[in-house]
């Protein structure tokens, strides 16, 4: 019978093996998360920096929203989100609740009235002219 003593696994080999396994697991998880991304561009009624800050801050705290960027010049909101946690319709609803247009969905009069006067774009609510500050009458 062979009674040779087996050499114990060296700690460095054990640590490297564990690090490799964990690295592969995190990489696979990151790839899966990337697959679970949706991107939408929403037309909106943003007019100023305050609009941009309000929308970006609100969406930053929305579960499932990965990033939100408001482009004031184009009146668009670019949103990257996880469709498994939040839908495009829910994102648009949040934007409406803040008082802004989200594509073809307009906010209610009550939601719009909560906006600061400089954030009120013309034509959002029937009969409302919007802020003279950003849209002076000709």
Secondary structure as UniProt FT lines:
FT   HELIX           11..35
FT   STRAND          38..44
FT   HELIX           49..60
FT   TURN            63..64
FT   STRAND          65..71
FT   TURN            72..75
FT   STRAND          76..81
FT   TURN            83..85
FT   HELIX           88..98
FT   TURN            103..104
FT   HELIX           109..113
FT   HELIX           117..119
FT   TURN            122..123
FT   TURN            126..127
FT   TURN            132..134
//
